[in-house]
Amino acid sequence: LRLVNAVLRHRRIVIGLPILLATIVCSFTLLRSRTWTASASFSPSESQAAQMGQLAGIAAQFGFSIPIAASGESPEFYVGLLRSGEIRRSAVRSTYRLVDETDPDTTWITGDLVELFDVRGRSEAGRLDGAVEQLGRRMSVGTSPETGVVRLSVQTRWPELSVQVAGRLLELVNEFNLQTRQSQANAEREFVTQRLTEARAELAVAEETLQGFLQSNRRIENSPQLGFERDRLQRVVTLRQEVVISLAQALEQAKIEEVRNTPVITIVEQPYLPAKPDRRRLIMKGLVSLALGLFLGIVAAFAMEFMAASRDRDPEQYAEFRQLTADTKRDARDLWSGFRRRRTSGRGRAE
């Protein structure tokens, strides 16, 4: 009963604080601009891994290892790529075009995300970093362990902008993979070209050796030793020919990959224009605010009861507490006043 009485004595705070907090949260939610979310999903292309695997297999026959981990077949690779600062920075620098619905003449708003997000800052680099961070908060990236599909969603104040940003992120991922694949193919072509030149030289030496042996030994049917030597030299020539043929095929494949511009990812779901804005979740936020306000109100009631009991039990300590509280408030006001004076004087010197 003592606890219940403490709550009832401060019933205005216990009841008023939840209502006030819920009113503030609901009002803030209603006053905020509506947001729109555009979603897209894609999966890595299987053909890329197969093609790079063939090239790596050919190179492995000659004792060389060609890295293919950057082919991006892992869904987690794409999740990390989309969250990387370079991809987001490129998306922020891109230009987008939106319809200004507030203008009856249907004009267009054109600009990058620094302008569309209205990012403020003292420098261009600071505004760019702010837009990159804001884009990171507005986008969500995840993957499905069962299917390996990567899902991307972007949330902005305009449905058209959400769709355009999501599409631009997909384009940047594909461009990154194309550049990676082409750079790998370029390195592969240089390696295979050098190796093919060496293999052709080795084949020419083997053929000259076999030719010289056949010219020096025209009758070898009755000599087992000469027949064995001829077969050995012939096997060397055949092996060198197979090496040259394999390297020539690998060179042609590398040349094709170096100029290939086909998409590396398979789009499962294109970003589409959302028909409805995102849910405000007003009821849920109101209930959570009421529960939190009720908890804070009860805590405040118990704190006030505790202070009242402390005042009756130990008046001297309570008086010292009131004096220290007043001194702390005075010191805080003095610090704030000094800060405002320094700020005003700094502006005056700058002008």
N, C-alpha and C positions, 0 to 999 in steps of 0.2 A: 504493500500500500504506500510505503514511503516513496518508492520509485514512481508509482502511478501518480501520486500527488505532485511530485516534482514536475512531471510532464504536464499535468493539468494546470498547475500554477502558471506555466509558460505556454499555454495552449495557443496564444496568438502567434508566437514564434514557430511552434511546432506545426501549426496549420498554415500560417502565412508564408513561411520559407519555401515549402514545396510548391505552393501555388505561384509564388514569385519566380522561382527557378524554372518551372514548367512554362510559364508565360514568356520568359526571356528566351528560352530555347526554341519554343514554337514560333515566336515572332521572328527570331533570327533565321530559322529555317524557311519561313514563308517569304521573308524579304530577300533571301539569296536568289540569285538567278538560277533558273532551271538548267540542268545539265543533260547532255545527250551522249549516249555511248554507242560507238560503232565497233563491231567485232569482226574478226577475220581469223582464219586458220589455214595452216599449210603443213606439208610434210616434206622431208628431204627426198630428193630424187634418187632413185636406186640406180639409174643408168650411170650417174657420175662415178659412184663407187666401183661399178663393174669396169668402166673404162680405165680409171686410174689403177685398178687392180691388175688389169692386163699389162699396162706399161710397167708397173712395179714387178710383175712376174717375169717379164722379159729381161729387165735389168738385173733381177736376182739371179738369173742363169749365169751371169758373168761375174757374180760376187759383189754386186753393188746394191745398195739399199736406197730406194726412192721413198721419201716420206709421203704418206697419203692421209695422215691424221687430220690435215686441214681441209679435207674434202667436205666436212660439215655434216656427216651422216648422223651424228648424235643429236637428238632433240635438245639436250641440255646445252649443246654448243650454240644453237640458235637462240635459246633463252638468254644466255650470257651475252651473245652478240647484240640482241635487241636492247639489253640493259646497259650496254657499254656507252661511255660518254661520247665516243666518236660518231656512232650511229645517231644518237639523240642530237648531237651538235649539228650534224648534217641536216637532220629533219627540221631543226629550229631555223637554220639558215635558208631553207627552201621557201619559196613564195607561194602563197595560197590566195584564192579568189573567192569571196563570199558575197552573197546578196545582202544588202542593208535593208532589213525589213522595216526599219523605222522611217525610211524615206519613201514617200508615196510614189516617187518617180522611178523606183527600182534601180538604184545605183549599185555599184560594186565596191566592195572593200578589198583592197589588195595589199598584201604585206606578209612579212615573215611572222614567226610566233612571238618574237620579242615585241612587235607592235600589237599583234592581236591579243596577246596575254596582258598587254599594258604593264610590262615589267619596268619598274623604276630602278634607277641606279646612278651613281656618280660618273661611271665610265661605260663605254661600249662593251668592254670585256665583262664588267660586272653585270650589266643587263643580260648579256648573252649567257653567262653562267646561271643567272637567276631563271631565265627561260628554260635552260636545260634541266635544272632541278625541278621546275614546275611541270615540265613534260614528264619527267620520271614519276612524279606523284600522280599524274593524270592517266598514265598508261599501266596496264596490267598484262603480264606475260606468264604463261603457264604451259605445261606439257602433260599429255596423257601417257602414263607408263604402259597402258595396254596397247594403244594404237600408235604411239610415237608422234601424234599430231600436236603441233605447237599452236596455241591459241593466243591471240593478241586482241586487246580491247583498249580503246582510247576514249576518254571522257573530256568534253569541252562544253562551252556554252552555246555552240552552234552545231546543229546536226551535220551540215555540209563540211565544217572544219574537222569534225571527228572522222568522217569518212575519208577526207583528203589526207589527213595525217596518218591514219592507219594504212592507206594505200601507199603513201610515200615511204613509210617504214618498210613495207614489203619490197618496194623497189630498191631501197638501199641495201636490204639483206641480199637480194638477188644480184645487185651490182657488185657487192663485196665478194660474193661467191664466184661470180664470173671473172673478176680481176684475179682472185686467188687461183682459180683453175687455169687461167691463161698464163699467169706468172709461173705456175708449176709446169705447164706445158712448154713454156719458153726455156726453163732450166732443163727440162727433159730433152728438148730438141738440141740444145747446146751439148749436153752430155752424149747423146746418141750420135750426133754429128762427129764429135771427136773420136768416139769409140768406133764408128763406122770407118773413118779414115784409117785408124790403126788396124782394123780387121782386114780391110782391103789390102793394106801393105803386107800383112802377114799372109794373106791368101796368095798374093803375087809371089812372095818368097817361096811358099810351099809349092806353087805350080812350077816355078823355075827350077826348084830342086828336083821335082818329079820329071820335068822335061829333060834336065841334064842327065838324070839317071837313065832314062829310056834311050837317050841318044848315045850314051856310053856303053850300054848293054842292049844290043839289038836282039841277041839270042839268049833268052833266059829260061826257055822251057825245060832244059836239062839240068838247071842249077836250082835246087831248093832254096839255097841261101839268097840268091838274087830274086827269086819269086817272092820270098818272105819280105825282103826289103822293098820291092815294088808295092806289095799290098800295104805295107806300113805307110809308105809315102802317099799312097792313094787315100788311105783313111785320114791322114792329116789334111789333104786337100779337101776331101768331102766335109770334114768337120769345119774347116775354115769357110767353106761355101755356105753351110747352114748358118754359121754365125753371121755372115754378111747378109744373108737373106732375112734373118730375124731382125737384125739391126735396121735394115732398109724398111721393113714393115713398121718397126717402132718409130722410125723417123717420120714416115708419112702420117702415122697416127698422131704424133706430137705436133706436126704442122697443122693438122685438122683441129686439134684441141686448142691450139694457140689462137685461132681465129673464130672458134665456135662461140656464138652468142645466144644459144638456146637457153631457156630458163633452167636454173639449177634446182629450184624448189617447185613443188606441185601445189598449186593453190586449191585447197579443199573448199574454202568458203571466202568469197570475195567480200570486202567491206561494203555493206549496204546502208542506205539512208534509214535511220531509225524512225519508226512511225510515231512513237510516244517518247516523251522525256523520261528521265530516270525517276524512280519513285522517291518521294521525299521521306517516307517512313515517319510521318508526323506522329502517328499514334504510338509507335514504339518509342520514339524519342520523348514524347510526353510522359509515358508511363515510367521510363527510366529516370526522367527528371523528377517526377513526383517521389519515386522511391529514394533517390539520392537526397532530395530536399527534406524528406521526412527523417532520414537518418541524421542529416546535419542538424535539423531542428531539435531532435532528441538529444544529440550530443551537446548542443548549445544550452538546452534546458538543464542538463546535468552539470555542465560547467558553471552556469549561473548559480545553481544550488550549492555547488561546492564552494564557490567564492563567498556566498552568503554565510555558509557554515564556518568558513575560515575567518571571516570578519568577526563573528560572534565568539569563536574560540580564542583567537589571538589578535586583538585589536592593534597591537603595536606592529606586528608583521604586516597586517593588512594596510596600515597607514604608510609603512615604508614602501609597500608594493605600489600604492597609489602615487607616491612621490616619484618613485623610479619610473613609473609609466609616463608621468607628466614630463620628466626630464628627457626620456627617450623621444617623446613626440616633439619636444622643443629642439632637440639635436637634429632630428630628421628634417624639421622645417628649416633650420639653419643651413644644413647641407644642400637642400633643394634650392634655397635662395641663392647660395653661393654658386651653385651650378648654373642657375639661370643668369646670374650676373656675368659669369665667365663666358657663357654662350652669347649673350648680347654684346659684350665687348669684342668677342672674336668676330662676329658679323660686322661690327662697325669698322674694325681694322681691315676686313676683307673688302668692304665697299670703298 
